[in-house]
Amino acid sequence: NWVHVRIAGQSRGWIKTTELDLPRVAEPSKSTEDLNQSETPAFHISREETRPFSGEWEPLHGKMVRIIWVEPASGLARSSAREKRSFAKSVFSKADQELASANQSVAGVVIVFDSADGGQISATLSALKQWRAGGLSEASFWKSCALDPSDLLKEPPKTTGGNL
C-alpha cells in the first residue's frame, strides 16, 4: 500500500497510498494477462551504477554493489510479482555473468523497480554465484535475498466473487 514517487531527477521516495489524492487513470487497453502471455519483457533497464550500498541489510551494508534501476516497459502502473521475479531473475543472471568477467570487486547486486508499485531486491554476489552454479535452489536463492517490501514477490491472494 505504498507508492514510489519521483519528484525531480534523483529526488524519490515512498508514500502511503492513503496519503495521496490521485486522479482516476484510464485502464490500459491490454490486460495484464495479455501482457504476461506476450514475449515482451515487462521492464527494461534504465540505469546502472556501482557504488556503496546505503541500505541497512547487513550482508551488503557499506559494501560496493551494482545497482540496476528498471522501469516498466509499457504504460502499466502495476506489475505482478511473477513479472518482477521473472525479470529480476534475468537481470541477476546477466549481472553475475558481467561481474565475473569484469573483475570488479562488487559484493552484490541491487535491483530497484522504479515504478508506481516499485520495490527493491538485493542479493549477495556469493548467493548469485551459488545459485547460477546449481549449488542453491531458486527458492533458496530468493529466500537469501533482501526484499523491500518483504512481500514484493508474493502474489496477492485470489479472491472469490461474492457479496460484501
Backbone as a ProteinNet text record, in pm:
[ID]
protein_1_A
[PRIMARY]
NWVHVRIAGQSRGWIKTTELDLPRVAEPSKSTEDLNQSETPAFHISREETRPFSGEWEPLHGKMVRIIWVEPASGLARSSAREKRSFAKSVFSKADQELASANQSVAGVVIVFDSADGGQISATLSALKQWRAGGLSEASFWKSCALDPSDLLKEPPKTTGGNL
[TERTIARY]
80.9	0	85	202.5	293.1	311.5	339.8	362.7	502.7	575.6	707.9	690.4	745.3	730.4	867	868.8	989.3	946	1002.9	962.9	1040.7	1173	1256.6	1393.7	1446	1579.4	1595.2	1686.6	1716.3	1627	1541	1454.1	1342.4	1345.9	1244.5	1223.9	1110.9	1082.1	952	903.7	781.8	681.4	552.1	445.9	326.9	257.4	140.1	32.5	-31.1	-137.2	-248.3	-276.7	-384.9	-354.2	-228.3	-188.6	-192.8	-229.9	-230.2	-371.5	-384.8	-509.5	-478.3	-499.3	-463.9	-586.9	-570.5	-683	-704.1	-824.9	-852.9	-777.8	-721.6	-647.2	-720.9	-730.7	-797.4	-720.2	-791.6	-728.2	-656.1	-542	-472.6	-557.2	-538.1	-618.8	-585.6	-461.5	-422.2	-430.8	-484.2	-490.8	-355.1	-333.1	-207.8	-190.7	-299.9	-292.1	-239.9	-288.8	-240.3	-91	-45.6	96	179	127.3	200.6	224.7	132.8	144.8	230.6	261.4	343.4	490.6	572.5	716.5	788.7	720.7	782.1	806.3	929.5	955.2	870.4	834	752.1	833.2	966.5	1053.7	1170.1	1239.4	1366.1	1461.4	1589.1	1691.4	1704.5	1690.6	1700.4	1835.4	1901.3	2027.9	2101.4	2234.5	2318	2433.3	2472.5	2593.3	2647.4	2772.5	2837.3	2875.8	2830.6	2859.9	2835.1	2874.1	2849.5	2699.6	2660.7	2520.9	2485.4	2383.4	2345.1	2230.9	2179.7	2071.9	2120.7	2026.3	2058.3	2080.8	2062.7	2077.5	2223.4	2247.7	2382.3	2477.3	2436.1	2531.5	2593.2	2525	2579.5	2604.9	2565	2576.4	2718.2	2728.6	2855.9	2948.2	2909	2993.2	2956.9	3050.4	3026	2925.8	2825.4	2723.5	2696.9	2646.5	2597.2	2448.8	2406.3	2265.8	2207.3	2096.3	2032.8	1889.2	1856.7	1721.6	1645.9	1525	1441.4	1307.7	1253.3	1125.8	1030.8	900.8	804.5	828.6	819.3	840.6	717.7	603.6	480.9	424.6	308.9	247.2	177.6	190.8	122.7	179	91.5	133.5	171.1	115	139.1	186.5	260.2	308	290.1	285.3	264.8	396.4	384.9	503.9	576.8	501.9	562.7	645.7	594	667.7	796.4	786.8	905.6	1008	962.4	1052.7	1121.7	1045.3	1099.4	1203.9	1172.2	1267.9	1390.1	1370	1482.8	1574.7	1516	1595.9	1688	1635.2	1718.1	1824.4	1789.1	1885.5	1996.7	1960.5	2062	2155.6	2101.7	2184.9	2283.2	2232.1	2316.9	2423.9	2384.4	2479	2588.1	2550.8	2650.1	2752.8	2708	2799.7	2890.9	2833.5	2912	3013.4	2972.2	3062.4	3175.3	3147.5	3251.7	3359.7	3320.8	3418.8	3482.1	3423.1	3472.2	3577.5	3599.5	3697.7	3671.3	3545.2	3510.7	3496.2	3535.8	3519.8	3385.5	3281.1	3145	3092.2	3025	2975.1	2834	2761.4	2624.5	2561.4	2435.4	2357.3	2224	2182.9	2057.1	1973.4	1850.3	1757.8	1651.1	1634.4	1534.9	1426.1	1304.6	1190.6	1138.5	1168.7	1134.3	997.7	893.3	756.8	661.6	535.7	436.5	428.3	439.5	432.2	570.3	673	814.6	860.5	975.2	1035.4	1183.2	1247.7	1391.3	1426.4	1516.4	1567.7	1719	1776.6	1921.7	1971.1	2081.5	2140.4	2291.5	2350	2495.8	2551	2671	2734.3	2760.5	2792	2816.5	2689.3	2573.3	2446.9	2414.6	2441.8	2420.1	2504.9	2631.1	2721.5	2678.3	2640	2592.5	2468.9	2373.8	2250.3	2279.3	2363.1	2393.6	2473.9	2551.4	2630.6	2548.4	2425	2340	2354.2	2433.4	2452.9	2345.3	2256.1	2149.5	2022.9	1916	1790.9	1737.8	1649.5	1592.6	1514.8	1438.4	1360.9	1455	1565	1661.7	1729.7	1755	1816.1	1725.7	1595.6	1504.1	1494.3	1500.1	1495.2	1620.1	1731.8	1856.7	1863.3	1771.5	1770.4	1698.2	1729.4	1655.1	1549.9	1425.1	1314.2	1253.9	1230.2	1167.5	1063.7	936.5	877.4	894.7	876.2	901.8	811.3	694.9	603.6	614.3	723.7	744.2	718.8	761.4	749.8	633.6	543.2	426.3	306.1	234.9	111.6	3.6	-83.3	-193.5	-286.6	-352.6	-441.7	-555.2	-593.3	-705.2	-833	-917.6	-1045.7	-1154.8	-1249.5	-1363.2	-1474.6	-1547.8	-1657.6	-1761.9	-1833.3	-1937.9	-1987.1	-2083.9	-2140.7	-2064.3	-2056.1	-1990.4	-2086.7
-120.1	0	126.3	116.7	229.8	263.1	388.5	432.7	493.1	454.5	510.9	639.8	750	878.7	935.4	1002.8	1073.5	1215.6	1310.2	1449.3	1513.6	1503.2	1558.7	1494.2	1456.7	1397.9	1281.7	1294.1	1186.8	1189.8	1291.3	1302	1200	1101.4	996.8	943.4	875	818.2	741.4	704.1	625.4	701.6	686.8	749.9	653.1	652.8	565.3	609.6	512.4	540.4	622.1	595.3	667.4	816	853.7	993.8	1070.7	1003.6	1066.4	1095.7	1200.3	1230.4	1220.3	1099.8	1074.6	1083.3	1141	1141.3	1000	971.9	842.2	834.3	717.7	696.1	590.2	612.3	514.2	383.3	273.4	142.1	121.9	54.6	27.7	-63.1	-50.3	-127.6	-275.8	-310.3	-450.2	-495.6	-612.3	-664	-716.7	-726	-781.8	-924.5	-997.7	-1135.9	-1139.8	-1047.7	-1040.8	-1012.2	-920.2	-886.1	-1002.5	-1078.1	-1192.1	-1297.2	-1308.4	-1409.8	-1363.8	-1236.1	-1186.7	-1210.3	-1194.2	-1216.3	-1090.5	-978.5	-853	-850.1	-818.1	-809.3	-698.3	-717.8	-619.8	-496.3	-508.1	-399.8	-381.5	-271.5	-250.3	-181.8	-204.3	-142.4	2.9	93.1	235.7	295.7	232.3	288.9	186.3	194.2	107.7	189.9	157.5	218.7	129.7	149.5	75.8	177.2	149.5	240.3	165.9	224.6	159	147.2	34.7	9.2	90.9	174.3	260.3	201	86	22.8	-37.4	-83.5	-137.8	-289.6	-356.1	-501.6	-537.3	-605.8	-630.7	-697	-797.2	-860.1	-764.7	-653.8	-560.5	-420.2	-393.4	-258.4	-202.8	-88.3	-19.5	-80.6	-192.1	-258.9	-211.7	-229.5	-191.7	-288.3	-232.1	-311.9	-254.7	-340.1	-295.5	-267.3	-144.2	-105.9	-92.2	-162.3	-163.6	-115.4	-2.6	51.1	-2.5	-49.8	-97.3	-24.1	1	70.5	-16.2	4.4	-70.8	-44.1	-148.3	-134.6	-74.9	-83.2	-27.5	75.2	125.2	226.7	171	42.3	-15.1	40.4	77.3	132.4	22.1	-95.7	-205.4	-327.7	-411.5	-535.5	-647.2	-767.9	-881.6	-923.3	-995.2	-1049.4	-1143.2	-1218	-1310.8	-1234.9	-1121.9	-1040.5	-985.8	-938.2	-885.9	-996.4	-1112.2	-1224.8	-1268.8	-1281.8	-1325.9	-1228.3	-1098.6	-1000.2	-993.5	-997.1	-993.3	-1113.2	-1229	-1350	-1328.5	-1270.6	-1246.3	-1140.1	-1036.3	-930.3	-985.4	-1065.1	-1124.5	-1215.7	-1296.1	-1386.8	-1308.1	-1204.7	-1121.9	-1050	-995.1	-922.5	-1015.3	-1137.1	-1233	-1261.8	-1282.2	-1308.2	-1189.1	-1069.2	-949.1	-920.9	-935.9	-906.9	-1009.3	-1132.9	-1236.3	-1206.2	-1153.3	-1125.8	-987.7	-899.3	-761.6	-742.8	-845.4	-835.4	-718.7	-691.2	-583.4	-640.3	-562.4	-606.3	-557.6	-631.1	-596.7	-707.2	-668.2	-766	-813.4	-740.3	-779.9	-698.9	-734.1	-668.3	-625.5	-503.9	-449	-408.8	-460.3	-422.1	-332.3	-213.8	-118.6	-109	-147.9	-135	7.2	87.8	229.6	245.8	209.9	213.8	245.5	265.8	302.6	200.7	72.9	-31.5	-82.4	-15.9	-36.7	-148.9	-132.7	-230.7	-246.3	-328.8	-349.3	-491.4	-551.9	-685.2	-675.3	-720.4	-719	-861.3	-892.5	-1026	-1013.9	-1099.8	-1101.2	-1171.8	-1135	-1197.9	-1346	-1380.6	-1522	-1605.4	-1552.4	-1624.4	-1637.2	-1530.8	-1535	-1644	-1648.9	-1748.9	-1890.7	-1912.5	-2045	-2086.1	-1994.3	-2022.5	-2055.8	-1972.4	-1992.9	-2120.2	-2164.1	-2287.1	-2410.7	-2390.4	-2503.7	-2549.2	-2478.8	-2515.4	-2460.1	-2380.1	-2318.1	-2322.6	-2378.5	-2384.8	-2243.6	-2230	-2098	-2047.5	-2137.1	-2098	-2051	-2122.7	-2083.2	-1952.2	-1932.2	-1806.8	-1689	-1697.8	-1587.2	-1564	-1670.9	-1655.2	-1585.2	-1598.8	-1536.5	-1388	-1342.2	-1202.2	-1114.3	-986.5	-887.9	-827.8	-834.5	-781.4	-661.6	-554.6	-437.2	-384.6	-398.7	-453.8	-605.5	-661.4	-803.6	-894.5	-846.2	-928.1	-896.6	-836.6	-793.5	-904	-1025.6	-1134.8	-1229.2	-1187.9	-1270.7	-1220.2	-1313.7	-1277.9	-1249.2	-1151.9	-1127.3	-1249	-1272.1	-1387.3	-1372.7	-1485.2	-1486	-1460.4	-1376.2	-1350.7	-1422	-1470.6	-1532.5	-1431.4	-1430	-1333.6	-1358.2	-1257	-1272.7	-1137.8	-1142	-1020.1	-975.9	-848.3	-794.5	-782.5
0	0	0	-58.2	-70.6	-218.2	-247.4	-383.8	-391	-495.8	-517.9	-597.2	-547.9	-615	-652.3	-766.3	-809.2	-839.3	-767.8	-782.5	-896.9	-893.1	-998.6	-990.7	-1104.9	-1108	-1013.2	-919.4	-824.9	-701.2	-688.1	-571.1	-581.1	-493.9	-495.6	-356.4	-337.3	-206.9	-210.2	-93.1	-79.6	6.2	-27.7	49.3	53.5	166.4	178.3	79.8	17	-79.1	-16.5	109.5	177	194.7	181.5	197.3	64.7	-43.1	-175.2	-222.9	-301.2	-369.6	-518.2	-574.2	-713.5	-803	-923.4	-1017.5	-1071.3	-1115.1	-1175.4	-1307.8	-1335.4	-1458.9	-1539.1	-1668.6	-1753.8	-1752	-1753.9	-1755.5	-1888.1	-1886.8	-2012.5	-2101.3	-2231.8	-2324.7	-2320.7	-2291.4	-2281.9	-2138	-2116.1	-1979.6	-1937.1	-1807.2	-1755.8	-1805.1	-1813.7	-1862.2	-2005.2	-2091	-2228.3	-2230.9	-2145.3	-2141	-2089.7	-1995.1	-1941.7	-2048.8	-2144.1	-2246.8	-2363.2	-2370	-2480.3	-2449	-2551.6	-2537	-2489.4	-2484.2	-2445.6	-2295.4	-2252.6	-2108.8	-2045.8	-1921.1	-1850.3	-1810.4	-1809.1	-1764.5	-1861.1	-1845.7	-1914.8	-1817.8	-1836.9	-1751.3	-1792.6	-1696.3	-1726.8	-1686.3	-1589.1	-1542.1	-1457.7	-1458.9	-1374.2	-1319.7	-1197.8	-1142.3	-1030.8	-1000.8	-892.5	-785.7	-663.3	-551.6	-419.9	-307.1	-178.1	-150.5	-92.4	-58	65.3	54.2	166.2	248.2	206.9	281.3	412.2	492.1	623.8	623.8	508.9	504	532.5	642.1	692.6	591.5	514	421.3	319.5	287.6	188.1	243	366.3	422	407.3	338.5	320.9	216.7	156.2	56.4	-83.8	-177.7	-316.4	-379.1	-446.9	-514.3	-653.3	-739.5	-869.8	-849.4	-874.1	-860	-1000	-1021.8	-1152.6	-1136	-1198.7	-1195.1	-1315.3	-1291.2	-1400.4	-1396.4	-1513.8	-1526.9	-1608.6	-1593.6	-1674.9	-1823.4	-1903.9	-2047.3	-2115.9	-2051.5	-2108.6	-2011.5	-2041.9	-1957.7	-1834.8	-1808.1	-1692.5	-1562.9	-1473.5	-1344.8	-1247.1	-1264.1	-1170.3	-1246.8	-1179.1	-1239.4	-1138.1	-1187.7	-1098.2	-1034	-926	-859.4	-955.1	-1035.2	-1131.2	-1234.9	-1283.4	-1380.1	-1317.5	-1194.4	-1126.4	-1103.7	-1056.2	-1030.4	-1159	-1265.5	-1393.5	-1446	-1440.8	-1491.1	-1401	-1269.9	-1175.7	-1198.3	-1223.9	-1249.2	-1369.6	-1477	-1595.3	-1567.7	-1491.5	-1459	-1369.6	-1268.5	-1181.1	-1259.8	-1350.2	-1430.8	-1516.1	-1582.1	-1667.7	-1584.9	-1470.6	-1385.2	-1334.1	-1296.5	-1248.2	-1356.6	-1479	-1590.4	-1615.5	-1619	-1645.9	-1535.5	-1410.4	-1299.4	-1291.2	-1327.8	-1325.5	-1428.2	-1543.5	-1648.1	-1636	-1555.9	-1545.3	-1437	-1354.7	-1247.5	-1152.9	-1124.2	-1031.8	-891.7	-793.4	-654.1	-602.2	-638.9	-601.4	-511.7	-403.1	-306.5	-336.6	-421.9	-450.4	-560.4	-588.2	-692.7	-630.7	-661.7	-611.8	-733.1	-739.1	-846.1	-784.1	-842.3	-795.4	-901.1	-864.8	-955.1	-943.1	-1042	-1041.4	-1107.2	-1031.7	-1083.1	-968.9	-1001.2	-900.6	-788.5	-822.4	-719.9	-682.7	-727.1	-702.7	-614.1	-559.4	-471.7	-501.4	-421.2	-434.8	-394.7	-470.6	-439.4	-432.9	-323.2	-306.3	-288.1	-355.4	-344.6	-332.3	-251.4	-241.9	-365.2	-403.5	-518.9	-492	-367	-336.3	-353.1	-311.9	-331.4	-479.9	-555.5	-700.6	-765.4	-728.6	-786.2	-748.9	-623.9	-581	-658.8	-675	-747.5	-892.7	-958.4	-1100.8	-1123.4	-1023.8	-1036.6	-1001.2	-953.1	-918.3	-774.6	-695.3	-555.8	-462.9	-518.1	-439.9	-526	-471.2	-547.8	-569.4	-666.9	-692.8	-571.5	-508.9	-389.8	-278.4	-258.5	-154.7	-190.9	-318.9	-362.3	-326.1	-360.1	-331.2	-180.9	-102.3	44.3	97	25.4	70	34.8	-49.3	-92.6	9	5.9	84.9	-7.2	34.9	-43.5	29.4	-43.2	15	-83.5	-54.9	65.8	71.4	190.1	210.8	128.9	86.9	6.2	-143.3	-185.3	-322.9	-424.8	-395	-491.6	-462.7	-374	-341.5	-418.4	-478.8	-549.1	-446.5	-471.8	-377.1	-375.3	-264.7	-257.7	-357.6	-415.6	-510.8	-433	-487.6	-422.7	-500.5	-429.7	-496.2	-498.6	-607	-620.4	-513.8	-480.7	-380.3	-333.5	-249.8	-195	-72.7	-54.9	64.2	177.4
[MASK]
++++++++++++++++++++++++++++++++++++++++++++++++++++++++++++++++++++++++++++++++++++++++++++++++++++++++++++++++++++++++++++++++++++++++++++++++++++++++++++++++++++

